[in-house]
Amino acid sequence: MMAAFSRNVSHWGAALIPGRRHVRVLRRRPLEILYPRSEGAAAAAAGGDRVGPVTGAERRPPAAQQRWPASGSPGSAPAPAPAPAPSPRPAPPCSSASLDGLSYERALPGDKRLAKVVTIVKSKKFRDQHRKILVEGRRLITDALGAGALLQTVFFSTVDSLKELPLEKLKHVKLIKVKFEEIKMWSDLVTPQGVMGIFVRPDHPKMKYPSVQQEHSIPLFLIGDNIRDPGNLGTILRSAVAAGCSKVLLTKGCVDAWEPKVLRAGMGAHFRVPVISNLEWDVVPNYLTTSTRVHVADHSYWSAENSGVPPESHAASDQRWASSRTRQIEDQESDSEDRGSEFPLPLPEVEAQCYYHTWAQEQTAVVIGGETHGLSLEALLLAKKTQGQRLYIPMVPGVDSLNSAMAASILLFEGRRQLLSKVANVNRTKRT
C-alpha cells in the first residue's frame, strides 16, 4: 500500500511540476508547531504535544540557536532570549586589622583610593579646590602633626612604618595598608619610605609652631618674588627657618608652596614658620609693621676688584638689576612718550649697597627674586617707599649671578648677624 502511494505521489508531482529539480519539494522537513517565546516556554514546561519528529534544531547548542534569523523573517523561528548573566557580587574593598588599639584597612587589588588622592594633591587646581596636601615620609608627617596640621588619611606599606609615627595622634585618622609597589609608583622619591599622609592644607593662624623656633626668631621677614623653581623655593624656606625669620610672604607668581616637591625640599620648614602665599603686592604691607624696611636682593654681579663699591653705571641708568617685567614696562613707557604722553612713569631709583655693610634695622624684610624673572617693579617701589636698599654680593669676574637659594641664604644669615649684633650692643650699653 505504501509503495502504491509513493508511485501515485511521484506521478502527481511529475505531472504538475515538470523538471527533476522540483522534486526536492517533497524532501522538506516535517511540519512542527512554533510557539511564541512565552507560550513555547510554558508548553515545554507543561510537556505540550508536538507534531512531527524531533528536529535537528532541538539538538543544537544554545549558541547555534542564537544565530537563527530574527523573528518575523519568512520561514524562520524566533531566536530564544539569552538567559541574563548573574550579576557578580562586589568584592569588599578592604579587610580590617588592628594595631595597638588602632584599626586599619588592608586595601585589596583594584583599590584606587591612593591613585585618586595622589592625583588630586599633585595638581594645584585640585589642591586649591579640595584644600588637601600630600606629605611623604615619617619626619615630615611628624613635623606636620606637631604643628597642629589636620591629618585625614595615612597610606602605609608595612606595620613597622606605621609604628614610626606618633600613634597617639592617629586615633581619628583613616589608616590604609597598601602594597609598597603602589606607594613607589606614586612617590617622587628615589627610595620611598613607604608612608604617605593626606593633610588639610594648613592655615597659618591655626598652626602651633615649635616654641624653640619662636624663642630664636628675629624681626627678619622674607618676601618671595617670582620664584618659579620648586627646589629653589623649598631651599629658601629651609634657609629662612635656619636664620630665624619670623614670617615668609610669597607673592603671586611664585610656585605653590604646598607642592610636594617644595615640601620635600623644605624639609619641614612649612611647619616651623608661618608661610603666607599667593599675595598681591598691594596687601604685602599689611603683613609688615609700619617701621619695616624692605630691601631687595640685587642680581647684578660685581667683581672683586670693585672692593664692594658699586660703579656709577649701577645707578638708575643701568637696568641690569631690573627684571624683564620691569624692562617691559619701561618699553611701554617709552612708547607712550613717542605718542606724546606728558607724564611718563620713571623707574624707581633704589640705592645699591654691599650686603656686609649695615642694613638690618629693628624690623627688616628681604625680597628674593627668581633667577629667570628677577625682581618685579612692585618690589622696587616698595623698597623705595620704605627707604630700603638694593643688596648685592661681590663675586669674581665672569660669574653671572648666584642661585636664588644661595643668595637668599647669604643675605638672611648676614641680616641675622647684624640684628643680633645690634641687640648685643644695646645690652652691653645697658650694663655699662
C-alpha positions in Angstrom: 0.0 0.0 0.0 2.8 2.4 0.9 4.5 1.6 -2.4 1.4 2.4 -4.4 1.0 5.7 -2.5 4.6 6.6 -3.3 4.2 5.9 -7.0 1.0 8.0 -7.2 2.6 10.9 -5.4 5.6 10.7 -7.8 3.4 10.6 -10.8 1.3 13.6 -9.5 4.4 15.7 -8.8 5.9 14.9 -12.2 2.7 15.9 -13.9 2.1 19.2 -12.1 5.8 20.4 -11.7 7.9 19.5 -14.7 11.6 19.0 -14.2 13.5 16.9 -11.7 14.8 19.8 -9.8 11.3 20.5 -8.3 11.1 17.0 -6.8 13.1 18.2 -3.8 9.9 19.9 -2.5 8.9 16.5 -1.3 12.0 16.2 0.8 11.3 19.1 3.1 11.3 18.5 6.8 8.1 17.6 8.5 5.9 20.4 9.9 6.3 21.5 13.5 4.3 23.8 15.8 6.1 27.0 16.6 5.1 28.7 19.8 5.8 32.3 20.8 8.6 32.7 23.3 6.3 32.9 26.4 3.9 30.2 25.2 6.7 28.0 23.9 8.4 28.1 27.3 5.1 27.3 29.0 4.3 24.4 26.6 7.8 22.9 27.1 7.5 23.2 30.8 4.0 21.5 30.7 5.1 18.8 28.3 2.8 20.0 25.4 2.1 17.9 22.3 4.2 18.4 19.2 3.5 17.4 15.7 6.3 15.7 13.8 9.6 14.2 14.9 12.3 15.8 16.9 14.2 18.1 14.6 17.9 18.9 14.5 17.3 22.4 15.7 16.3 21.0 19.1 19.6 19.2 19.3 21.7 22.3 18.6 23.5 24.0 21.4 22.2 27.4 22.6 24.9 29.2 20.7 23.6 27.8 17.4 20.1 28.8 18.3 21.2 32.4 18.8 22.3 32.5 15.2 18.8 31.9 13.9 17.2 34.8 11.9 15.2 37.3 13.8 11.5 36.8 14.4 9.3 37.9 11.6 11.5 36.7 8.7 9.8 34.2 6.3 10.3 30.6 7.3 12.4 31.3 10.4 11.9 30.7 14.0 12.3 33.4 16.7 15.6 33.4 18.5 15.3 32.4 22.1 16.3 35.2 24.5 19.6 34.5 26.2 19.5 33.9 29.9 20.6 37.0 31.8 24.1 36.5 33.3 24.0 36.7 37.1 25.5 40.0 38.3 28.8 39.4 40.2 28.8 40.2 43.8 31.0 43.2 44.5 34.1 42.3 46.4 34.8 44.1 49.6 37.3 47.0 49.1 39.4 46.0 52.0 39.8 43.9 55.1 40.3 45.3 58.6 43.0 44.7 61.2 44.3 46.5 64.3 47.5 47.7 65.9 47.8 48.9 69.5 44.1 49.8 69.6 44.1 51.5 66.1 42.1 49.8 63.4 43.4 50.0 59.8 42.2 48.7 56.5 44.0 46.4 54.1 43.4 47.5 50.5 42.7 44.7 48.1 43.8 44.6 44.5 41.9 47.1 42.4 41.6 49.6 45.2 42.0 53.1 43.5 41.9 55.3 46.6 45.6 56.0 46.7 45.8 56.8 43.0 42.8 59.1 43.2 44.0 61.1 46.2 47.6 61.5 44.9 46.3 62.7 41.6 44.3 65.4 43.4 47.1 66.6 45.6 49.6 66.8 42.8 47.5 69.2 40.8 47.5 72.9 42.0 43.9 73.3 40.7 42.6 70.4 42.7 44.8 71.3 45.8 43.1 74.7 45.8 39.7 73.2 45.3 39.9 70.4 47.8 42.4 72.1 50.2 44.5 69.0 50.6 48.2 68.4 50.6 50.4 65.3 50.3 53.2 64.9 52.9 55.5 61.9 52.4 57.9 60.4 54.9 58.0 59.8 58.6 59.8 63.1 59.5 57.6 65.4 57.6 54.4 63.8 58.8 55.6 64.0 62.4 56.6 67.7 62.0 53.2 68.5 60.5 51.3 66.7 63.3 53.5 68.6 65.8 52.5 71.9 64.3 48.8 71.1 64.6 48.1 70.2 60.9 45.0 68.1 60.4 45.8 64.6 59.2 42.9 62.8 57.4 44.4 59.7 55.8 47.6 57.7 56.0 48.7 55.2 53.4 51.5 52.8 54.6 53.1 49.7 53.3 54.2 47.9 56.5 53.2 48.0 60.1 56.7 49.0 61.1 56.5 52.2 59.0 53.2 53.0 60.8 54.8 52.4 64.2 57.3 55.1 63.5 54.6 57.8 63.6 53.1 59.2 66.8 50.3 56.6 67.2 48.5 58.7 69.9 47.7 61.3 67.2 46.2 58.8 64.8 43.1 57.9 66.7 40.7 59.7 64.3 42.8 59.1 61.1 41.8 56.7 58.4 44.7 54.2 58.1 45.0 52.1 54.9 47.7 49.5 54.3 48.7 49.2 50.6 51.4 47.4 48.7 54.8 49.1 48.6 54.7 48.9 44.8 51.7 51.3 44.8 53.5 53.8 47.0 56.6 53.6 44.9 54.6 54.1 41.7 53.1 57.4 43.0 56.1 58.6 45.1 58.6 61.3 43.8 61.3 59.9 46.0 64.1 57.6 44.7 63.8 55.5 47.8 60.3 55.9 49.2 59.8 55.4 52.9 56.5 53.6 52.5 54.2 56.1 54.2 52.1 59.0 52.8 49.8 61.4 54.7 46.9 63.4 53.3 46.5 66.6 55.3 44.1 69.5 55.2 46.1 72.5 53.8 47.3 74.3 56.9 46.1 77.8 57.8 48.9 79.7 59.5 46.7 81.4 62.2 45.6 78.0 63.4 49.1 76.4 63.5 51.1 75.8 66.6 54.7 76.3 65.6 57.5 74.9 67.8 58.3 77.0 70.8 62.0 76.7 70.3 61.7 78.2 66.8 59.7 81.2 68.2 62.3 81.7 71.0 65.1 82.1 68.5 63.2 84.1 65.9 64.3 87.6 65.0 62.4 90.6 63.3 63.5 89.4 59.9 61.0 88.7 57.1 61.4 87.0 53.7 59.4 88.0 50.7 59.5 85.7 47.6 59.1 87.4 44.2 58.6 85.3 41.0 60.3 82.2 42.4 59.2 79.5 40.0 61.5 76.6 40.7 60.1 74.2 43.4 63.6 73.2 44.6 64.8 76.8 45.0 61.7 77.8 46.9 61.9 74.8 49.3 65.6 75.5 49.9 64.9 79.2 50.5 62.2 78.3 53.1 64.7 76.0 54.8 67.2 78.8 55.0 64.6 81.2 56.3 63.8 78.8 59.2 67.5 78.3 59.9 68.2 82.0 60.0 65.2 82.6 62.4 62.9 84.5 60.2 59.6 85.4 61.8 57.5 85.2 58.6 57.6 84.2 54.9 55.5 86.1 52.4 55.1 84.7 48.8 53.5 86.9 46.2 51.6 85.7 43.1 53.9 84.4 40.5 55.7 82.1 42.9 55.4 78.4 42.7 52.8 76.9 45.1 54.4 76.5 48.4 52.4 73.3 49.2 53.5 71.4 46.1 55.1 68.1 47.0 58.5 69.0 45.6 58.6 72.2 47.6 57.5 70.4 50.8 60.3 67.8 50.2 63.0 70.5 49.6 61.8 72.5 52.6 62.5 69.6 55.0 59.7 70.6 57.4 60.2 74.4 57.1 56.5 74.8 56.3 55.6 73.6 59.8 58.1 75.8 61.7 57.5 79.3 60.3 54.3 81.0 59.0 54.2 80.7 55.2 51.6 83.1 53.6 51.4 82.6 49.9 49.5 83.9 46.8 49.6 87.5 47.9 49.0 90.6 45.8 51.7 93.3 46.2 49.2 95.8 47.5 48.4 93.7 50.5 52.0 92.8 51.4 52.5 95.9 53.6 49.5 94.6 55.7 51.7 91.8 56.9 54.6 94.1 57.9 54.9 96.7 60.6 55.0 100.4 59.6 58.6 100.6 60.6 59.8 97.7 58.5 62.4 98.5 55.8 62.2 96.4 52.7 65.5 95.6 50.9 65.8 93.8 47.6 68.4 91.3 46.5 70.4 92.7 43.5 71.1 90.1 40.8 73.9 92.1 39.3 77.4 90.9 39.7 80.4 92.9 40.9 84.0 91.8 40.5 86.3 91.5 43.5 88.4 94.4 42.1 85.4 96.7 42.8 86.1 96.2 46.5 82.4 96.3 47.2 82.0 99.8 45.8 79.3 100.0 43.1 80.4 101.8 40.0 78.5 104.7 38.6 77.0 102.5 35.9 75.0 100.8 38.6 72.8 103.9 39.0 69.3 104.1 37.7 70.6 104.3 34.1 71.9 100.7 34.4 68.9 98.4 34.4 70.6 95.1 34.6 69.2 94.6 38.0 65.6 95.1 36.8 63.5 92.1 35.8 62.2 91.5 32.3 58.8 92.7 33.5 60.3 96.0 34.6 62.0 96.4 31.3 58.8 95.6 29.5 57.0 98.4 31.5 59.9 100.7 30.6 59.4 99.9 26.9 55.7 100.6 27.2 56.5 104.0 28.9 58.9 104.9 26.1 56.2 104.1 23.6 53.8 106.3 25.5 56.4 109.1 25.2 56.5 108.7 21.5 52.8 109.1 21.4 53.0 112.4 23.3 52.4 111.3 26.9 53.1 114.2 29.3 53.6 112.2 32.4 55.8 109.1 31.8 56.3 106.9 35.0 60.1 106.6 35.7 61.6 103.5 37.3 62.3 103.8 41.0 65.8 104.6 41.9 67.0 102.5 44.8 70.4 102.9 46.3 72.8 100.0 46.0 74.8 98.7 48.9 77.1 95.7 49.5 75.5 93.1 51.6 78.0 93.1 54.5 77.5 96.8 55.3 74.9 97.7 57.9 71.4 97.5 56.5 69.4 95.4 59.0 67.3 97.5 61.4 64.8 96.5 64.1 62.2 95.4 61.5 63.8 94.2 58.2 62.4 92.4 55.2 64.4 91.0 52.2 62.9 90.4 48.8 64.4 87.5 46.9 63.6 87.3 43.1 63.5 84.3 40.9 66.5 83.6 38.6 64.5 83.8 35.4 62.2 86.7 36.0 64.2 88.7 38.6 62.6 91.4 40.7 59.3 92.9 39.8 58.5 96.6 39.6 56.3 96.4 42.7 59.2 95.1 44.8 61.3 98.1 43.8 58.5 100.5 44.5 58.1 99.0 48.0 61.8 99.2 48.7 61.9 102.9 47.7 58.8 103.6 49.7 60.3 102.1 52.9 63.8 103.6 52.2 65.2 100.2 51.6 68.3 99.4 49.5 69.5 97.0 46.8 71.8 94.5 48.3 74.5 92.9 46.1 77.1 90.2 46.7 80.6 90.8 45.2 81.8 88.0 43.0 84.8 87.3 40.8 84.6 88.4 37.2 82.9 86.1 34.7 80.2 84.9 37.1 76.7 86.0 36.0 74.8 85.5 39.3 74.2 83.3 42.2 71.5 80.7 42.6 68.4 82.4 44.3 68.5 80.0 47.2 72.3 80.6 47.7 71.9 84.4 47.6 68.9 84.2 50.0 71.0 82.2 52.5 73.8 84.7 52.4 71.6 87.7 52.9 69.4 86.2 55.6 72.3 85.0 57.7 74.0 88.4 57.3 70.8 90.0 58.4 70.6 87.8 61.4 74.2 88.6 62.3 73.6 92.3 62.1 70.4 92.2 64.1 71.9 90.0 66.9 75.0 92.2 67.0 72.8 95.3 67.4 70.9 93.6 70.3 74.2 92.6 71.9 75.5 96.2 71.7 72.3 97.5 73.3 72.6 95.1 76.1 76.3 96.0 76.6 75.4 99.6 76.8 72.7 99.0 79.4 75.1 97.1 81.6 77.7 99.9 81.5 
